[in-house]
Amino acid sequence: VRGAAEVYCWDDPLYERSPTEAGLAAIEAAVKAASPEIVLFTADSRGREWAPRLAARLAAGICTDCTSLEASDGQLRCKRPLDLIDIPSQSS
């Protein structure tokens, strides 16, 4: 397992007034500049808000709520938990 080759940080007064738009704009600029193969977000409220918006802006795929990631043969496989739903049986 390797760590990140680079970490981007930003400090912008706009973040105080509009954290969603300022944060998303900063991440979008960094992604466009770096052209990474994958972008990971935390599963907190901010990550859940930014990840789908960034994917839409970049016309990129998204996989949320992953419990593990596996890269093989040039593909990334995401595993997600499956919520089991208790469906009551129907009686005749």
Helices and strands as residue ranges (DSSP letters): H 14-17, H 19-34, H 45-58, E 68-72, E 75-79
